[in-house]
């Protein structure tokens, strides 16, 4: 069974955050070795940051909450990365850098405290890197399921923006 939710996420400074609702926002990671998502450098359980191509504006964002991971859709996305994230506070939410919460996206921590696996998909980051998106030019899919911690897994790398970030 898949619970799917869709919204537009307002962002700034190339950042969409995944973090606990009642905690301070995670610090911007110093590096994004996989080109797409990174945990907070100082407090990994504080959350993660997804790096967008556009600097400011809105992106289309879909969240799927699952019990078991579906096979990855390698044909529809430019970049796909999986990471593990510990939820210490029972809530994990997608939000903009300034704490903006999209109304239609749920708490990702379906089982409260514990470890979750996040598979982040991105497409469209090469459309207007560094630009301002008044209407979405980028799409993201975040698939989340409870799972013990595992090493990061890069499933696909193909956009120029991600290659540029990885080269820094």
Buried (B, 14 or more C-beta within 10 A) or exposed (E): EEEEBBBBBBBBEBBBBBBBBEBEBBEBBEEBEBBBBBBBBEEBBBBBBBBBBBBBBBBBBBBBBBEEBEEBEEEEBBBBBBBBBBBBBBBBBBBBBEEBBBEEBBBBBBEEEBBBBBBBBBBBBBBBBEEEBEEBBBBBBBBBBBBEEEEEBBBBBEBEBBEBBBEE
